[in-house]
Amino acid sequence: MASEKIPRLGFFTLLGIFLRLGLTSFGGPVAHLGYFRHEFVEKRKWLSEQAYAELVAVCQFMPGPASSQVGIGLGLQWGGIRGALASWLGFTLPSAVIMLLFALYSGEITQYFGSDWLHGLKVVAVAVVAQALWGMGRSLCPDLPRISIGVLSAVVLLMLPGVGAQIALIVAGGLAGWWLLSSSEHHPQHDAMTVPLSKRTGGLLLLVFVVLLTLLPLLATSTGNPLLELFDRFYRAGALVFGGGHVVLPLLQAEVVPMGLVSNDTFLAGYGAAQAVPGPLFTFAAFLGGAAQGPVSGGVGASVALIAIFLPAFLLVMGALPFWSSLRRFPAVQQALKGINAAVVGILLAAFYQPVWQSGILTALDFSLVLLAFAMLMFWKIPPYLVVLFCAVAAGMGWH
């Protein structure tokens, strides 16, 4: 189904779809992209493989949580700003609530749950990412030049890991696509994402992003308001970090531990809990805000920290996509996009090995479990949430 033919969806419809994803999307940002692809490209057919890969590539360029930004972009397409808010709430709320409860009742919670089942969540992430790579590779790397771009991108990123290398590979993929594919036979342009915002609105949102990044530290310092200080710390963390959840940890640690908001032991305990919940790792902010020592903590602190760390993602996605929708219409850009999409496949392939495979597959039993999970998803068409449950129970019963 073409993306332009998708009807505008209501707030609660999108909220329900993303809430289910927020409850079942274990495994970190790369796995989240696999869950999104399964739901909207394969199952619902609401956008093409190419349009989805383009959105992933755009979000890779921007600071912040890439998987959450992709979700915001999808909600924006189908429901406008209200849809973007609905998609973010649905995907984020389950893990945010769990992290707040852990901040308030961590002592009691750790007594009742073992840790073996957590390994099952890492195993199912391997199967989810493998399924996404299979489908995206077949669609986005159909010829030798694009296969080469994808493979070389994966090799380079495995040899030179880092966010800077990812961005450089996307640029290089675009240049290679423009150069190698520019003389190829013209193919009909695929259905692109439709963004219901004007360039003027997009420019205004980007301006708000910059103004907040500049003025919030000054206002927090001059007023000494603890709520404003907390908001500033988490806004800067969300605005200045490239590479998603794991990369934001050192920045958050520098913002909250030396200032005495939380102890280092509390910080590490919360980070460990964040690995066990579905949804974006950035909801770790809810734990830190809830556990903060000071005048702003508990539910208020969690809400302030959560909104502040995700606000840059909203402003950047809704600010950038209106310009991207116009830019992508140029023929040269369309050729470059083919190379960019192939590079994205290569980047995901590298992430499939590290950290997804290395953290999930430790024994032959793990490999047998992931083969079963992959078959359930790919061939037996079992819903992902049931596959998640199966792997968690199997690991909890000692199958790893």
C-alpha positions in Angstrom: 0.0 0.0 0.0 1.4 3.4 -0.9 2.3 5.7 1.9 0.2 8.5 0.4 -2.9 6.2 0.5 -2.7 5.6 4.3 -5.5 7.5 6.0 -4.7 9.9 8.7 -4.8 8.0 11.9 -6.2 9.2 15.2 -4.2 9.8 18.4 -5.5 6.7 20.2 -5.1 4.4 17.2 -1.4 5.3 17.0 -1.0 5.2 20.7 -2.4 1.7 20.8 -0.1 0.4 18.0 3.1 1.9 19.6 2.1 1.0 23.1 2.1 -2.7 22.0 5.5 -2.1 20.5 6.7 -0.4 23.7 5.7 -3.4 25.7 7.4 -6.0 23.5 10.4 -4.3 21.8 13.3 -5.8 23.7 16.9 -5.8 22.6 18.1 -2.2 22.1 17.9 0.3 19.3 19.0 -2.0 16.4 16.3 -4.5 17.4 13.8 -1.7 17.8 14.3 -0.8 14.1 13.7 -4.5 13.3 10.4 -4.4 15.3 9.3 -1.2 13.5 10.1 -2.7 10.1 8.2 -5.9 10.8 5.1 -3.9 12.0 4.9 -1.2 9.4 6.8 -2.5 6.3 6.1 -6.2 6.4 2.8 -6.6 8.3 0.8 -3.4 7.6 2.6 -2.4 4.4 2.2 1.3 5.3 5.5 2.4 3.7 8.0 0.9 1.4 11.3 -0.6 2.4 13.2 2.3 0.7 11.2 5.0 2.5 11.8 3.2 5.9 15.5 3.0 5.2 15.6 6.7 4.3 14.0 7.6 7.6 16.5 5.5 9.4 19.4 7.2 7.6 18.1 10.7 8.4 17.8 9.8 12.0 21.3 8.3 12.1 22.5 11.8 11.1 20.9 13.5 14.0 21.9 13.4 17.7 19.5 11.6 20.0 17.9 8.1 20.2 17.7 6.9 16.6 14.9 4.3 17.2 12.7 6.8 19.1 13.3 9.3 16.4 12.2 6.8 13.7 9.1 6.2 15.8 8.4 9.9 16.1 8.9 10.3 12.3 6.4 7.5 11.6 3.8 9.0 13.9 4.3 12.4 12.3 3.6 11.0 8.9 0.3 9.3 9.9 -1.0 11.7 12.5 0.8 15.0 12.3 2.2 16.4 15.6 -0.4 14.6 17.6 0.6 11.4 15.9 4.3 12.0 16.7 3.3 12.6 20.4 1.1 9.4 20.4 3.9 7.3 18.9 6.4 8.6 21.4 4.1 8.1 24.4 3.2 4.5 23.4 6.8 3.4 22.7 8.3 5.2 25.8 5.7 5.0 28.6 6.0 1.3 29.5 9.7 1.4 30.1 9.6 4.8 31.7 7.0 3.6 34.3 9.1 0.5 35.0 12.2 2.6 35.5 10.4 5.0 37.8 9.1 2.1 39.9 12.6 0.7 40.1 13.9 4.0 41.3 11.3 4.1 44.0 11.2 0.4 45.0 14.5 -1.0 43.8 15.2 -2.9 47.0 12.0 -4.8 46.9 12.0 -5.5 43.1 15.4 -7.1 43.0 14.3 -9.7 45.5 11.7 -11.3 43.3 13.3 -11.6 39.9 16.2 -13.7 38.8 18.5 -12.8 35.9 18.5 -15.8 33.6 15.4 -14.7 31.6 17.3 -11.5 30.7 19.6 -13.5 28.5 16.6 -14.7 26.5 15.8 -11.1 25.6 19.3 -10.8 24.1 18.8 -14.0 22.1 15.5 -12.8 20.6 17.1 -9.5 19.6 19.5 -11.5 17.4 16.6 -13.2 15.7 14.7 -9.9 15.2 17.7 -8.1 13.7 18.5 -11.1 11.5 15.0 -11.0 10.1 15.2 -7.2 9.4 18.6 -7.6 7.7 17.3 -10.4 5.5 14.4 -8.4 4.2 16.3 -5.1 3.9 19.2 -6.7 2.2 17.1 -8.3 -0.5 15.2 -5.1 -1.2 17.9 -2.4 -0.8 21.0 -4.3 -2.1 19.6 -6.0 -5.3 22.7 -5.5 -7.5 26.5 -5.8 -7.2 27.2 -2.1 -6.6 24.8 -1.9 -3.7 25.9 -5.3 -2.3 29.5 -3.9 -2.4 28.5 -0.7 -0.6 26.7 -2.6 2.1 29.5 -5.2 2.7 32.3 -2.6 2.6 30.3 -0.4 5.0 30.0 -3.3 7.5 33.7 -4.1 7.2 34.8 -0.5 7.8 32.5 -0.1 10.8 33.7 -3.3 12.4 37.3 -2.2 11.9 36.6 1.4 13.0 33.6 1.5 15.3 32.1 4.7 16.4 29.4 7.2 15.6 31.7 9.3 13.4 32.4 6.3 11.2 28.6 5.7 10.8 28.0 9.2 9.6 31.0 9.1 7.3 29.8 5.8 5.8 26.3 7.2 5.1 27.9 10.1 3.3 30.3 7.8 1.4 27.4 5.5 0.5 25.5 8.5 -0.9 28.5 9.6 -3.0 29.1 6.0 -4.2 25.4 5.7 -5.1 25.4 8.9 -7.1 28.6 7.9 -8.9 28.0 4.2 -9.5 24.3 4.3 -10.1 23.8 7.6 -11.8 24.0 6.1 -15.3 21.8 3.2 -14.6 18.3 2.7 -16.0 15.8 5.0 -14.3 13.4 3.2 -12.0 10.1 4.7 -10.9 10.4 6.7 -7.7 9.1 4.8 -4.7 6.5 6.1 -2.4 8.1 8.6 0.0 7.1 9.6 3.5 4.6 12.5 3.5 5.3 15.0 6.3 2.4 17.3 7.1 4.6 20.2 8.1 5.8 23.1 6.1 9.5 24.2 5.8 8.6 27.3 7.7 7.4 25.2 10.6 10.4 23.0 10.3 12.8 25.9 10.4 11.0 27.4 13.4 11.4 24.1 15.3 15.1 23.8 14.5 15.5 27.4 15.8 13.7 26.4 19.0 16.2 23.5 19.4 19.2 25.9 19.1 17.7 28.6 21.3 16.9 26.1 24.1 20.4 24.6 23.9 21.9 28.0 24.2 19.7 29.7 26.8 18.8 26.9 29.2 22.3 26.7 30.8 22.3 30.5 31.2 18.8 30.5 32.7 19.6 27.6 35.0 22.7 29.2 36.3 21.3 32.7 36.8 18.1 31.6 38.5 19.3 28.6 40.5 15.9 27.0 40.0 16.4 23.2 40.7 13.7 22.2 38.3 15.3 24.3 35.5 18.7 22.9 36.4 17.5 19.3 36.1 15.7 20.1 32.8 18.9 21.7 31.4 21.1 18.8 32.3 18.9 16.2 30.5 18.1 18.5 27.5 21.8 18.9 26.8 22.3 15.1 27.1 19.6 14.5 24.5 20.8 17.3 22.2 24.5 16.6 22.2 24.9 12.8 22.0 25.2 10.9 18.7 24.8 7.1 18.7 21.8 6.5 20.9 21.4 5.1 24.4 24.7 3.5 25.2 26.7 6.6 24.1 24.6 8.9 26.3 25.7 7.1 29.5 29.0 8.8 30.1 27.4 12.2 29.4 24.6 11.5 31.9 27.0 10.1 34.5 29.0 13.3 34.2 25.8 15.4 34.7 24.3 13.6 37.7 27.0 11.7 39.7 29.6 14.5 40.4 26.8 16.9 41.4 25.5 14.4 43.9 22.1 13.9 42.3 22.6 10.1 42.5 25.5 7.9 43.7 27.6 6.0 41.2 26.3 2.7 42.6 22.7 3.9 42.1 23.6 5.0 38.6 25.0 1.6 37.7 22.1 -0.3 39.2 19.7 1.8 37.2 21.6 1.2 34.0 21.5 -2.6 34.6 17.7 -2.4 35.1 17.4 -0.4 31.8 18.9 -3.3 29.9 16.0 -5.5 31.0 13.0 -3.3 29.9 11.5 -2.9 26.5 11.5 0.4 24.6 14.2 3.0 24.4 17.3 3.1 26.7 16.8 6.9 27.1 14.1 6.1 29.6 17.0 5.6 32.0 16.4 9.3 32.5 13.2 8.5 34.3 15.1 6.4 36.8 17.7 9.2 37.4 15.1 11.9 37.8 13.0 9.7 40.1 16.1 8.6 42.2 17.6 12.1 42.4 18.6 13.5 45.8 17.3 17.0 46.0 14.2 19.1 45.9 13.1 17.6 42.5 12.7 13.8 42.6 10.1 11.1 42.5 7.4 11.3 39.8 8.1 15.0 39.2 11.8 14.5 38.7 11.2 11.5 36.4 8.8 13.5 34.3 11.1 16.5 33.9 14.1 14.4 33.1 12.2 12.2 30.6 10.6 15.2 28.7 13.9 17.1 28.7 16.0 14.2 27.2 13.5 13.4 24.5 12.5 17.0 23.5 15.6 17.5 21.2 14.5 14.4 19.3 11.1 15.9 18.7 12.4 19.2 17.6 15.1 17.7 15.3 12.9 15.2 13.6 9.9 17.5 13.0 12.3 20.3 12.0 14.4 18.3 9.5 11.9 16.0 7.8 10.0 18.9 5.9 13.3 19.8 4.2 14.2 16.2 3.5 10.8 15.6 1.8 11.7 18.4 -0.7 15.3 17.6 -1.1 14.8 13.9 -2.0 12.8 14.8 -5.2 16.0 15.8 -7.1 17.2 13.0 -9.4 20.8 13.2 -8.2 19.5 12.8 -4.6 17.4 9.8 -5.6 20.5 8.1 -7.0 22.5 8.9 -3.8 19.7 7.5 -1.7 20.2 4.1 -3.2 23.8 4.1 -2.0 22.7 5.6 1.4 20.2 2.8 1.9 22.8 0.2 1.0 25.2 1.7 3.5 22.4 1.6 6.2 22.1 -2.1 5.6 25.9 -2.4 6.1 25.7 -0.4 9.3 23.0 -2.7 10.6 25.0 -5.7 9.6 28.0 -4.5 11.6 25.7 -3.8 14.6 24.3 -7.3 14.2 27.7 -8.7 15.1 28.6 -6.2 17.7 26.8 -5.7 20.1 23.8 -7.9 19.2 25.4 -11.2 18.4 28.3 -11.0 20.8 26.1 -10.2 23.8 23.4 -12.7 22.9 25.0 -15.9 21.5 27.4 -17.4 24.0 26.9 -21.1 23.6 25.6 -23.7 21.2 22.3 -23.8 23.1 22.0 -20.0 22.5 22.5 -20.6 18.8 19.8 -23.3 18.7 17.4 -21.0 20.5 18.0 -18.1 18.1 17.5 -20.5 15.1 14.1 -21.4 16.6 13.2 -17.8 17.2 14.3 -16.8 13.6 12.1 -19.6 12.2 9.2 -18.5 14.3 9.5 -14.9 13.0 10.5 -15.5 9.4 8.7 -18.7 8.3 6.1 -19.6 10.9 4.9 -16.0 11.2 4.5 -16.2 14.9 3.8 -12.7 16.5 7.0 -11.1 17.8 5.7 -10.7 21.4 5.1 -14.5 21.6 8.6 -15.1 20.4 9.9 -12.7 23.1 7.9 -14.6 25.7 9.2 -18.0 24.4 12.9 -17.0 24.5 12.5 -15.4 28.0 10.8 -18.5 29.4 13.3 -20.8 27.7 16.3 -18.9 29.1 14.7 -18.7 32.5 14.3 -22.5 32.6 18.0 -22.8 31.9 18.2 -23.1 28.1 21.4 -21.1 27.6 
